[in-house]
Amino acid sequence: LRGRGSSRPGRAERSARRRPPRPGMSETITRTQHAVLLEIEFPRDDHGSAPAQLLWERAPGDAVPYSELRPGARGEVVQHQETFPGAVWLVTRGEGPSFRYTASEDPVQRVRVRLAPDVPAPSPPAARAPSS
């Protein structure tokens, strides 16, 4: 039996300590009752590995910047995003066309983002000399 004056921590004190996660362990993600989880893949492609912007469309024409997506390996999830069924998410890179996704009611959804390659904007036509 140990006396009250012991310097060793008791069971409650030992269980209250938290160990740091071990390398390679996955992170636990919890969802609220009606939320769904998007697992976003943004693979590197032949067009480079430039980052893209993830936006939440609050209303048509009103997109709120959410985070930057950095390309990853094929099949790698680069962003976990909690959302709700019907929410619209956009991914854009530069001035190019965007990728649009509407969340469904499935609890976990894997989304692979595909963007067209960045194409430079066409040059404006050269001004013509006035004809006489």
N, C-alpha and C positions, 0 to 999 in steps of 0.2 A: 504494500500500500504506500501511496505517496502522500506526503503532507501538503497542506495548503500553500506552503512557501516554496514549492518547486518552481524552478526557472524554466522547465520544459513546457512548451505549449500543450494545452489540453486538446481533446478531440475536436471541439467546436472551433478552436483557433486554427487547427491544422486543416479542417475541411473548408474554412473560409478562404484560405489561400488559393490563388489560381495559378496554374502553370501556364506559361506561354505556349501557344500552339506549336507543335512540332513541324519542321519543314515538310512540305508535301501534303499536309493535311488540308482537306477542303474546308471552306468556310460554310457555316450553317446559315441558310437564308430562311427567314420566316415571313409568311405573308399574312396580311390582315384578312378578315373573313371573306370578303368579296373580291379581293384583289387577285390578279393573275401575274405570273412572272414571265418576262420576255428574256430569253437567252440570245443575245445578239452576236452573230458571227460576222466578221468583216475581214475576209481573207485578202492577203496580198494577191495582186494579180499582175498580169503582164504590163499594166499601165502605171506601175510604180506603187509606192507605199505611202502616199500622202495621207495625212489624217483627214477625217470628215467630221462634220458637226451633227450631233443628235439633237433634234428639236421636237417639242411636244406641241401639237396644234390645238391651242385652246379653243379656237373658233376658226372657220374658214378665213384665210388671209392673216391670221394672228398666230404666229409660231413663236414659241418661247424657247430660247437656247437652253439645253439641258446639260450636255457634256460633249467632250471631244472623243471621238473614236479613233484609236490607233489600230492599224491593220495588224492582224495576227496570222498564225499558221492556219492552214485549211482545217476546218472543224473545231478551231479554238474559239471558245466564247470570250469575247473581249469586253462585254458589258452585261450585267444582270440589271434589269429594270423592272421594278414593281409598278403595275399600272392597273387599269380597270377595263373590262370589256367595253368595246366601242371607242376607246381612246385612240387617237391618230398620232402616229410618230413619223417623222421625216428624217432622212439622212441626206445631207448635201455636202458637196465638195466644190469649193470655188463657185464659179457662176454656172457650172454645169447642171444638168437635170438632176432632180432629186429622186430618192427612193421613198415610197410611201407605204406604210403598214398600219392596218386597223386591227387592234387587239380583239381576239375572239373570246369566248367563254372558257376555252381550254385552260386548265390551271397552270400549265407550263407550256410555253410556246418557243420553239427554236426558230429564229429568223436569220436567214442568210442574206446579207446586204449585197446587192450587185449594183455598181454604178458604172455608167458609161465612162470611157477614158476621157481625161481632161483634153479638150480640143481648144486650141487658141481661137479667140473670136476672129471672125473674118475682118480684113482691113476694109476701111470705107473706100468706096470707089473714088478714083482720082477725079478731081474737078476738071470739067471740060472748059476749053477756051470758048468764049462767045463766038458764034458764027456771024459773018458779015455779009 
